[in-house]
Amino acid sequence: MPEGDDPGMSIRAALHRKSLADARQRAALARRLGLTDSEVLAVQHLARAGELTPGQLGTLLQLSSGGTTGLIQRLERSGHVSRRDHPHDRRSAIVRLTPATARWATDVWAPFVADIDDIAAALSDADRQTARQMLERIADAAERHAERLATDADASAQDALSVPLPALWA
């Protein structure tokens, strides 16, 4: 069907291209920094949030507590994050990017941010408002979808644990 016959098709295609470009960017950053994809994603979440607890970061990355601890330790050893005691919960910590990594992330993303700003500036006020509203609604839908998939994955993992082991293992 031609794109003109389906108003959502060209938008979905553009969003898919952007999603794939994001994955390529993350892979390139991982190679450049000698990190894994999950570690770069952690850096991106921390850059957006400013600081997170290990539990919050683990939830965003869909990692176990042990997996999150290992990831944070690797990022800390490589100088990308720092930890401090949580001000209100003695059992937890606060994780944030080191100033050097925060500066590096800002510098790396600056050309892309400038391109987005130029594209937005070329729009009329009304078009900019419409685009912002649409992108916010798409981001909300994407976050709901991610949460649903995470919940489904957690349920599937629990189902897998309830499967009886073969007699050889019993």
C-alpha positions as CSV (number, residue, x, y, z in Angstrom):
1,M,0.0,0.0,0.0
2,P,1.4,3.4,-0.9
3,E,2.5,5.5,2.1
4,G,-0.1,8.2,1.3
5,D,-2.9,5.7,1.9
6,D,-1.8,5.0,5.5
7,P,-1.2,8.1,7.5
8,G,0.7,6.3,10.2
9,M,3.0,4.3,7.9
10,S,5.5,7.1,7.0
11,I,5.6,8.2,10.7
12,R,6.2,4.6,11.8
13,A,8.9,4.2,9.2
14,A,10.7,7.4,10.2
15,L,10.5,6.4,13.9
16,H,11.9,2.9,13.1
17,R,14.8,4.5,11.2
18,K,15.5,6.7,14.2
19,S,15.3,3.7,16.5
20,L,17.8,1.8,14.4
21,A,20.1,4.9,14.2
22,D,20.0,5.1,18.0
23,A,21.1,1.4,18.2
24,R,24.0,2.1,15.8
25,Q,25.0,5.2,17.8
26,R,25.0,3.2,21.0
27,A,27.1,0.4,19.4
28,A,29.6,3.0,18.1
29,L,29.8,4.6,21.5
30,A,30.3,1.2,23.1
31,R,33.2,0.5,20.8
32,R,34.7,3.9,21.3
33,L,34.6,3.6,25.1
34,G,35.3,-0.1,25.4
35,L,31.9,-0.7,27.0
36,T,29.1,-3.1,26.5
37,D,25.8,-1.9,25.0
38,S,24.1,-2.2,28.4
39,E,26.9,0.0,30.0
40,V,26.4,2.7,27.3
41,L,22.6,2.5,27.9
42,A,23.3,3.0,31.6
43,V,25.4,6.0,30.8
44,Q,22.5,7.4,28.7
45,H,20.0,6.8,31.5
46,L,22.2,8.5,34.0
47,A,22.9,11.4,31.6
48,R,19.1,11.9,31.3
49,A,18.2,11.4,35.0
50,G,21.3,13.0,36.6
51,E,21.4,10.3,39.3
52,L,19.7,7.0,40.0
53,T,19.7,4.4,42.7
54,P,21.1,1.0,41.6
55,G,17.5,-0.4,41.8
56,Q,16.2,2.3,39.5
57,L,19.0,1.8,37.1
58,G,18.5,-2.0,37.2
59,T,14.8,-1.6,36.5
60,L,15.5,0.7,33.5
61,L,18.0,-1.8,32.1
62,Q,16.0,-4.9,33.0
63,L,18.9,-6.3,35.0
64,S,18.9,-8.4,38.2
65,S,20.3,-6.9,41.4
66,G,23.6,-8.8,40.9
67,G,23.8,-7.8,37.2
68,T,23.2,-4.2,38.1
69,T,25.9,-4.3,40.8
70,G,28.4,-5.8,38.4
71,L,27.6,-3.2,35.8
72,I,28.0,-0.3,38.2
73,Q,31.2,-1.7,39.5
74,R,32.6,-2.0,35.9
75,L,31.5,1.6,35.2
76,E,33.0,2.8,38.4
77,R,36.4,1.0,37.8
78,S,36.5,2.5,34.3
79,G,35.9,6.0,35.7
80,H,32.5,6.6,34.2
81,V,30.3,6.7,37.3
82,S,30.6,7.5,41.0
83,R,28.6,6.3,43.9
84,R,27.7,8.0,47.2
85,D,25.5,6.9,50.1
86,H,21.8,7.6,49.7
87,P,20.9,10.5,51.9
88,H,17.7,8.9,53.1
89,D,18.2,5.2,52.8
90,R,21.3,3.7,54.3
91,R,20.8,0.5,52.4
92,S,21.1,2.2,49.0
93,A,23.4,4.4,47.1
94,I,23.2,7.1,44.5
95,V,24.9,6.6,41.1
96,R,25.8,9.4,38.8
97,L,28.2,10.1,35.9
98,T,31.6,11.4,36.7
99,P,32.1,15.0,35.6
100,A,34.5,13.8,32.8
101,T,32.0,11.3,31.4
102,A,29.1,13.9,31.7
103,R,31.2,16.4,29.7
104,W,32.2,13.7,27.2
105,A,28.5,12.7,26.7
106,T,27.5,16.3,26.3
107,D,30.2,16.9,23.7
108,V,29.4,13.7,21.8
109,W,25.7,14.5,21.6
110,A,26.1,18.2,20.9
111,P,26.1,17.9,17.0
112,F,22.9,15.8,17.1
113,V,21.2,18.2,19.6
114,A,22.2,21.1,17.4
115,D,20.6,19.4,14.3
116,I,17.4,18.8,16.3
117,D,17.4,22.4,17.4
118,D,17.8,23.6,13.8
119,I,15.0,21.4,12.6
120,A,12.7,22.6,15.3
121,A,13.6,26.3,14.7
122,A,12.6,25.9,11.0
123,L,9.1,25.0,12.0
124,S,6.3,27.4,12.7
125,D,5.2,27.8,16.3
126,A,2.1,25.8,15.6
127,D,4.0,23.0,13.8
128,R,6.5,22.9,16.6
129,Q,3.7,22.5,19.2
130,T,2.1,19.8,17.1
131,A,5.4,17.9,16.7
132,R,6.2,18.2,20.4
133,Q,2.7,16.9,21.4
134,M,2.9,14.0,18.9
135,L,6.5,13.0,20.0
136,E,5.5,13.2,23.7
137,R,2.5,10.9,23.0
138,I,4.7,8.5,21.1
139,A,7.3,8.5,23.9
140,D,4.5,7.8,26.4
141,A,3.2,4.9,24.2
142,A,6.8,3.6,23.9
143,E,7.3,3.7,27.7
144,R,4.0,1.9,28.2
145,H,4.9,-0.7,25.7
146,A,8.4,-1.2,27.3
147,E,6.7,-1.6,30.7
148,R,4.3,-4.1,29.3
149,L,7.1,-6.1,27.7
150,A,9.1,-6.0,30.9
151,T,6.1,-7.2,32.9
152,D,5.5,-10.0,30.4
153,A,9.2,-11.0,30.5
154,D,9.1,-11.1,34.3
155,A,6.0,-13.3,34.2
156,S,7.6,-15.6,31.6
157,A,10.7,-16.0,33.7
158,Q,8.5,-16.9,36.7
159,D,6.6,-19.5,34.5
160,A,10.0,-21.0,33.4
161,L,11.0,-21.4,37.1
162,S,7.8,-23.4,37.7
163,V,8.5,-26.0,35.0
164,P,9.5,-29.4,36.6
165,L,13.0,-30.5,36.0
166,P,13.7,-33.6,33.9
167,A,14.1,-36.8,36.0
168,L,17.9,-36.6,35.3
169,W,18.1,-33.4,37.3
170,A,15.6,-34.3,40.0
